[in-house]
Amino acid sequence: MNRPNPFASNSFFKPAASLLGSANTFNITTRRRSLSLDDSDTEAQRHTPEPRYSPVIMKEAPAGPSPELRPSPTIPIVSISRSPSPFATSKSTAQSEDEEEYEMCNVSQSRPLVAKDNMEGDRSIAQRIFQKGGIGQFLFGTAVGWRVYLGLLIFWVGGCQFGTLLMNRFILWTGTYKFPYPLTLTLLQLCITHLFLLGFAALTRGLAGPLRIIGLGAIVAPSQAYNKGNRPTRYTGGLRTKSVFTNVSNWFVHGSGGIAGGGLFEFQRNTAKHVFPVAIVFLAKTVLSNISFAYAVMPMYMISRIAVIPLTLILTAVLLRQQHSIQTMSSAMIATLNLLMTSIRPGERDPWESVVAGVFSSAFVALYPVLLLRCYRQLVSDLVPQGDLLSTSDRRTATVNTGTKEETRAYWRVLHYTSSLTIAMLVPFVLFSGELKQIHRNCYFLDVPWFWFLMSCAALGGFGVFSSFLLLVKATSPLSANFVSLPRSVFQIVVLSKFKMPAHSWVGAGLCMLSCAWYCLARLREGRGRGGYGAI
């Protein structure tokens, strides 16, 4: 059966053709009549440039019940104008400054991973430093601030090490009040350093408000102890009539105040078990270094400890699985050899005890930052229950990488337990060494304030090194933390020699400083290659 083909006749397309024809006729008629309504509008349109993104400009009809401008009910109301592209590259020359600032604000909000310093310039960085939380934001949130922080930290640690060594030289070697008893000297300085730690922790708690305002709330010492599960423990017993005894008991036993927030004699078995190896290594390196320094001159003291950097390279590669580049290893070894050339003095002899103590102390000096970093990481992981995240130390500056509550508590715990365990282990050695009897017979100046002033100055320098060395290890690496001793050693040899050295020592000092600069540049390039701020 033959059926008629509907597409063969022209009547099938007639409704659509008539619809398009009527729409075209309506557009032409509407445009002509709208242009003839007002001659002034026509003249204005001649002088007004059309936007590039809109090919047809539909002029709005004046308000009024004009039936000629109303669309026909048979024509669908479809907007044929195109909206401007959000990715348009051309801008109007008459764009105001407010609109530019608004666009820059939108770009910075839509790209949170892009640093605002790259878009706003150095002037905005300087302005934000003095804002709320600006110092912490600048130091830990910008590349320039991070380098400034590293530079200040390296200069502080190196300066404190040099000051401590200089004061110990005065106490052990020179002056009327010579005190050639290294074990007792170490114990006294460690006790005074522990007092400085208590005072510094109390100071940070007292200045907690201003420190949080400027963005440095992460350094505030915790005020209460945390038990397992990261929950604060508070003492709830006692009567009001015994408030004084309750506060004293709370401060000593029940966990508040002190260095790490758990009281003056805070002690937890699991934490002490992690810190105990660090305390042993710290005690060995401190005592052996003081023994070697007490019986040897400065050049021989540096020669006996020349193996610190090579041992650090080996230990970081074995224990921490760190891979060092060729530039890092070359610059470190060349700087070490140049320091050896600077320290060589022909014709000088020293007791074998000082040489042996210096050689063994170099092994513990190289091992100390490695164990310190591992212990710190272990304490941080112990403070965070499984499944939980690290909580920021300041909610108002949560985006700034200034540290977390767990990291802050782990830092203060490392300081407290290392200092306490070291003092406790050193006391028996001092009692059995026989130094106390010799001090009782020979030292008649223990009641002189000047002697205790020198001892306090040396302990203050030791406090600066002890409290900042972990920060330096965290910010850089164990190798870089020990590498700071190379330029410091060159400087102290030149100063203590009163700038009177042989020619080969001056050549070695110059080459050592150049090698240290080479090491810093190599580490900065490696940090940039890993996507960081160029950490050393």
Secondary structure, 3 states (H helix, E strand, C coil): CCCCCCCCCCCCCHHHHHHHHHHHHHHHHHHHHHHCCCHHHHHHHHHCCCCCCCCCCCCCCCCCCCHHHCCCCCCCCCCCCCCCCCCCCCCCCCCCHHHHHHHHHHHHHHCCCCCCHHHHHHHHHHHHHCCCCHHHHHHHHCHHHHHHHHHHHHHHHHHHHHHHHHHHHHHHCCCCCCCCCHHHHHHHHHHHHHHHHHHHHHHHHHCHHHHHHCCCHHHCCCCECECCCCCECCCCCCCHHHHHHHHHHHHHCCCECECCCCECCCCCHHHHHHHHHHHHHHHHHHHHHHHHHHHCCHHHHHHHCCCHHHHHHHHHHHHCCCCCCHHHHHHHHHHHHHHHHHHCCCCCCCCHHHHHHHHHHHHHHHHHHHHHHHHHHHHHHHHCCCCCCCCECCHHHCCCCCCEHHHHHHHHHHHHHHHHHHHHHHHHHHHHHCHHHHHHHHCCCCCCHHHHHHHHHHHHHHHHHHHHHHHHHHHCCHHHHHHCHHHHHHHHHHHHCCCCCCHHHHHHHHHHHHHHHHHHHHHHHHHHHCCCCCCC
